[in-house]
Amino acid sequence: MGLFFLIIIFLHYIRRKLANSKKNVPISRFKCLDGHVVRSKGELIIDNYLHLNGIRHIYEKTININGKPIKYDWYLPEGKLYIEYWGYHGKEYEARKKEKMRLYEKANLRLVSIENEIFDDIYKKLREMLGKYFNLTNSRMVSKYCPNCGVSLDGRFKEQSEPMDI
């Protein structure tokens, strides 16, 4: 009977340890407005930008370039354009990045490379980068939309040119 209780206590201890360890695991999957599930907050911002601008895009599929399979981040069929977001660092990652860029160039594929540095003004810089390939004048990003539900704010929150009297 004593051995039985020791086993129960041990199993309870293991279960609590496993439950606590899962709480500290960082989130590595983020659901976008269009239903895509991406791996980082950077990818979430980029994917939502594409969606809100009405740019049809395919997320993370594998293509073969000269017999070498590579997984792209996004493919934009209307512009025949690939987007790669280089959100990590490290020797192996940098080597893979160089190889992928070489393969894109060798196959004469159009590529937009996005580095973390553009996140200081991401929407302006994405507009500049993608404006070369797409008409972004009818973009939903021009108007203000609720970030939670996507409903138009109807100009209710326009910037004030003069301070309001209180």
Secondary structure as GFF3:
##gff-version 3
##sequence-region A 1 166
A	DSSP	alpha_helix	2	23	.	.	.	ID=ss1
A	DSSP	beta_strand	30	31	.	.	.	ID=ss2
A	DSSP	beta_strand	37	38	.	.	.	ID=ss3
A	DSSP	alpha_helix	41	52	.	.	.	ID=ss4
A	DSSP	beta_strand	58	59	.	.	.	ID=ss5
A	DSSP	beta_strand	62	65	.	.	.	ID=ss6
A	DSSP	beta_strand	68	71	.	.	.	ID=ss7
A	DSSP	beta_strand	74	76	.	.	.	ID=ss8
A	DSSP	three_ten_helix	77	79	.	.	.	ID=ss9
A	DSSP	beta_strand	81	86	.	.	.	ID=ss10
A	DSSP	alpha_helix	91	106	.	.	.	ID=ss11
A	DSSP	beta_strand	110	115	.	.	.	ID=ss12
A	DSSP	three_ten_helix	116	121	.	.	.	ID=ss13
A	DSSP	alpha_helix	122	130	.	.	.	ID=ss14
###
